[in-house]
Amino acid sequence: MAFGPGPHLVWGPNAAGKTSLLEAMVLLAWGRSHRTSTDGELIRWGTDLARVEGRVGSDAVEVAVVRAGATGAAGRKRIRVNGLGRRASSLGGLLRVVIFAPEEMLLIAGSPSLRRAVIDELATAGSPAYADALTTYGRTLQQRNGLLRAIREEGASRDELRFWDGAFLDTGAAIVTERRRVLEAIAIPLAEAHAEIAPDEAAEARLTLSYATNAPSLPGEPARDALARRLADTAEKEVWNGSTLIGPHRDDLVFELAGRDLASFASRGQQRTAILALKLAELDLLTALDGRPPLLLLDDVFSELDPERRSHLVRRIAALPQAFVTTTTLDDLDPELRAIATAWEVRTGPSGALLSGGTSESATSPASTAQESLFR
């Protein structure tokens, strides 16, 4: 399908394929899904290959995933830009997205991994080297944990940890430092977005995001030295547990209002407001990188917001070059949004999801010609 500029409303019943369409866009932007860390789950049941291709400006981006065992080998993923192999970390320069999905309503009260993923995506968008540090850290952590288990079973010597500790400390410190830099950069956009959508609440207290690390630095102590000190402190316990107990893989982000943790005291409505403020701040922060607003993807979240929050979101959507909103029915959306948007209906079909429509209530819509296509 060819999607013109402006807002696009993708509507249809549950399980028709609306989220799959947005997930495909995320895959082109991040090289991975926002819903699962297992690439094999992206592949349609009964087939061995998932392939997504999209055109962003003059660039053609392709991501293909092959199921493990399909060719007698392990599962693999191939990323190409204009026919040339690329790494996932390079995709951010072509397509940036901000996604607001139902899963993120758990962002404040849910697992710390959800919050780490948000800050890591922002950091990767601003620094491709950060993605490399994350990859190296993950591999080092895996090797280190395996070695710790071997030491516990007396199958390896503690001296062997030194080789992995160097890479662990270097990349771990780089991750912590960059996460803190991103939090500093997003502080003002977050406070401004909170004041925009909840002025009364913001007038009483400032919404902030703070970094909770298990290796806090002493005054003047670099992040690497703090990690090394804590690594020494937990050496015996790590061997006993057979796993690495400190490092950025166990750190967290804390949403606070007037210095109080929102996960502990805030109402569900306050948590929704804070999450929406974060998404709007992400838009501002990513736009500030080079003046290009990201693609905003809203997956069935309007029903979670009250009319006032919806109105703020509609105004932001209207100001963006392009945005996608999914819903089960257009009647649930703000009339102002429907008036400026292009609507697409998703229906289930025997061999995929049928996307049809491309119509707009606005006479000046750039995509007013009806179209129909199958996407798989």
N, C-alpha and C positions, 0 to 999 in steps of 0.2 A: 504494500500500500504506500501511497505518497501522501504524507500529511503536510498540509500547509501551515503557515504561521498562526499564532493565536491559540486560544484554549480549545481542547478537544475533549468531548464527553463520550466515554466508552461505557455503554450501558447494556445490561442483559441479566438473566437469572444467575444465581449462584452456580459455580462449577462450569460455566459456559466457556471460560477462557480469558476473561478480562485481565486477571492478575498475571496470566502467562504472557500477555502482550507487554505489560509493564516490566515483567521479569526479563523478557528478551532485551528490552532497552537497557536495563541495568547491566545485563551480561555484556552488552557492547561497550558500556562505559567503564565497568570495573573488571571485566574478564571473569566474573563469578556472579553467582546469584546472591540476592539479599535475603533469601528465604532458607537456604540450605548451604552447608559447607561441603556437601557430597555432590560432586559433579554428576555422578551417575543418576541422581534423582531428577536431573533435567531432561533425561531421555524418555521419550514416549514409551509407554508399556508395549512390549512386543517388538520393539525395534532396537537397533544397535547404535544409532547415530542421532545426535541432535545438532542442528546447524542453524545459526542465526546470521543473517547478513543485513547490514544497514548502511545507508549513505548519509554521511554528515558533511554538508557542504560538498566539496569535490572529492572527499575521501570515502573509499569503500572499506568498511570494517567487517570482518568475518570471524566468528567464534564457532568452533566445531568441537563436540565432545563425543568420544567413542567409548562405548560400554566395555568394561573389563571382560575379557574372554571372547570378545567379538572376533578378534583376529588372532586368537591364541596368545595374546599378551595382556599386560595390565592396561587398565583404562588410561586414556590420554586426552589431552586438550590441545587444540591448535588455534592460535590467534594470528590473523593476518590483516594487514592494512595495505590496501592497493596491491594485493597479491604477495606481499613480502611478510615473512614471519616476524612477529613482534612479541614483546613481553607485556604482560598485563599492566605493569606499572607505567607503560608508555601511553595507555589509552586515555588517561585523564586529560592530556593535552588536546585530544580531539573532541571528546564528549564528556561533559560533567553533568551529573544528575544529583538532585536532592529528592529523596523518596520519603513519603509520609504514609506509612502503612499501619494496619491495625496492630501488628506485632509491636510497633513502637509505642503503643499506649502503655506498654509494660516497661518502657525505657527507664523510668525513675525507680519503680519498685521491683523490677525484675533483676535478672542476673547481671553481675558486673561485666560479663562478656559483651552484652548489648551496648553498654556505654563505651567500653573500649573500642568496639567496632566503629562507633560514630566518630570518635576523635581520630582513629587511625585512618579512616577514609578522608577526613579533612586534611590531615597531615600529608597523606599520599598525594592529594590533589596539588598541594603547594610545593612538594618536594619528592620527585621520583626516587631519589636516593633513600627516602624513608621506607618505601616499599621494599627495596633491596635489604635494608637493615632488618625489617620485619621477617623477611624470608630467611635470612641468615640466622637470625635469633631463633626462629622456630626450629630450624634444622639442628642448631647447636643444642637447644633445649632437649630435643628428642634424643640426641646422642648422649648428652650428659645424664639424662634420666636412666637411659639404658645402662650406662656405666655405673651409676649409683646402685642400681639393682644388682649388678654383677658384683660390686664390692660387698654389698650386704650378704650375698651368697658365697662370699670368699672366692669369687671367680676372677677378681681383678684387684689391682693395687690402687690405693688412693693417689699415688703419684701420677697415675694416668689422667686424673682430673685436671691437672695443670694445663694441658693442651687445650681442653675445651673451655676452661675458665677464662682464658684470655679473650676468645671470641665472644663468649657470653657477656663479659663485662663491657667490651667495646660496643657491641650492638645494643646491649641493654641500656647503657648510658645514653647512647644516641637516641633511642626511642623515648626515654624519659625526658630528655632535654627538649626534643621536638614537641612532645605532647604538651609540656608546660608552655612552650612558645605559642602553640595554637590556642591554648586556653587564654593566654594573655591577649591574643589577637581578637578572640571572639567575645571578650568581656563586654566591650562597649556595644557592639551590635546586639548582643543578647539582652542587655539592659534596655536598649532603645526599643527592641521588638516587644519586650515585656510591657514597657510603658505604652506602646502603641495599642496592644490588644487588651490590656488590663490596667488602665491609667490609675484607677483608685487604689488598686493593690500595690502598684509600683510606687505610688506616692508615699506609701507607708513603709515599704521595704524594698531593697534592691535584690533582684534575682542574680545569683552568681553560680558559677561552676568552679569547683576546686578539685585539685588532684590529691587523691589519697594513696600514698605509696607505702609499701612495707619496708622501704629502705630510705627513710627520711634523712636528709643531709644535715649535718651539724653546721653551725655558722661558718660560712666561707668554704664549705666542703663541696667539691665537685660531685656530680651524680655518680661517676665511675668509682670514686673513692668510697662513697656511701654504700654502693652495691658490694664492693669488695669487703668492706667492714662487716656488713650483715651476712655475707657469704661465709666469712670466717666464724661468725657467731652461731650460725645454724649448721655448721659442718657435721657435727655428730648426729643431730636430729635428721639431717638429710639422708645420711647413710641408713639410719634406722627405718625411715619411711620409704627409701628407695626413689625419691623424687626431689626436684628442686623446689624449695619452699619460699624463696624470695625472687623478686624480679618483676619486670613490667607485665608479665603474663598473669600476675596476681594483683595488680594495682586496680584502682577504681576511680570513678568520677563521682562527685557528690553535688547534687543540686541543692542549693541553700537559699532560703528566704529569711532575711534578717538573722543570718547565722545559724538557722535551724535547718536540719536535714529534711527535705521535702518527703523523702521516703518514709519517714517516721511519723510526721504530724499532718501533712497536707491532705486535703480532701481530694477526691478523684478529679473534681473540676479544676482545682489548682494545679494538679499534676498535668492535666491535659493542656492547660494554659502554658505551663512551663515548657512542655514538649513542643507545642506550636511555636512558641517564642524561639526555641532552639532551631527549628526548621527555617524560620524566617531569617534568623541570624546566619545560618549556613548559606542561604541565598546571597546575603550581603557579603559575607566573607569570600565566597567563591567568585562572585562578580568582581570584587576588588582586586583579584589576582591579575587580571588582564582586561577588565572591562566587559567580558563576555558573561552574561547571565546564564546560569545552568538550566538544564531542562528540569522542570518541576513535575514530579509524578505523585499523584494523590490517589491512593488505593482505598476507596470506600471508607473515607474518614469523616465526611461531612456530617454523617449521622451522630458522630461522637461529640460534635461541637454545638454550642448554643448559637442562636441567631446572630448575636453580636460578634462572636469569634468567626462565624462563617463570613460575615460581611467584610471583616478585615482580610480574610484569606482571599475573597473574591477580588478585592482591590489589588492585592499583590499579584494574583494570577493575571489580571487584565494588563498589568504593566510589563509582563514577561513576553519575550519573543514567541515562546511556545510552551504549552503545559498540557498534561493529560490528567483527566479525572475519571475514575471509574465509579459506577453506582448501579444499583439494581433497578432503579427507576428514575427517570429524569424529573419526575414530580417532586422528588426530595431535594432537588438542587435550587439554589437561589435563582429567581427569575432574571436578575441582572446578569448572572453568569450564562444562563441559557440563551439570552439575547445576543451575546457576543461570541458564542462558541459554535463549533462544528460538532454535530452529533453522529456517533457511530453505534450501530447495534451489533451485539455479539450473540450468535445463536449456535447451538451445538449441531454438528453434522456428522455423517457416518465416517468421514476420514479427516476430521479436523474441526476447527471452529470457524464459522462463517461470519465475516465482518462485512457489514453493508451500511450504506448511508452516505456520509459525507455531506450532509445537509446542514444548513444554518438558518436560524431565525432572522439573522441579519442580512439585509440585501447586499451589504458590502463584504460579505464573507469571502476570503480568498480561496475557499475550498467548497464551493456550493454545488459542484457537479456530483450527482449520485454515482457511487461506485460499489462494486461488490467483488470480494476476493476471499479465497480460503487461506488461512494461515495455520501452520502446523507446528 
